């Protein structure tokens, strides 16, 4: 994941209601780049605030279609295989600087 992508994703997580042009201006990227990244979001309700729940039974497993994540027996997400190297790099980087 490029630095530009990280900047946009971070901004979107903090400003879920931001319009395309607001994100582009704040992150110093062009409008088409923002639209391209947002188009990759699979969830229709991504702009809604997420309220963390108490996880009592968190599980994960790797399948052909990616890393599947369950919370209390409910599938809450799948990370596609093409994103796993980025995830692993981010985790390694986080652990490195703890």
NORQUI-V33088 format. One line per field, one symbol per residue. phi: phi as a letter, one per 40 degrees, with the letter a starting at -180 (. if undefined). Layout:
# NORQUI-V33088
phi=???
This chain:
# NORQUI-V33088
phi=.ccccdccccccccbccccdcccdcccgbcccccccccccccccbccccbbcbccbbcbaacbdchccbbbfgbcbibccdcccdcccccccccccbc
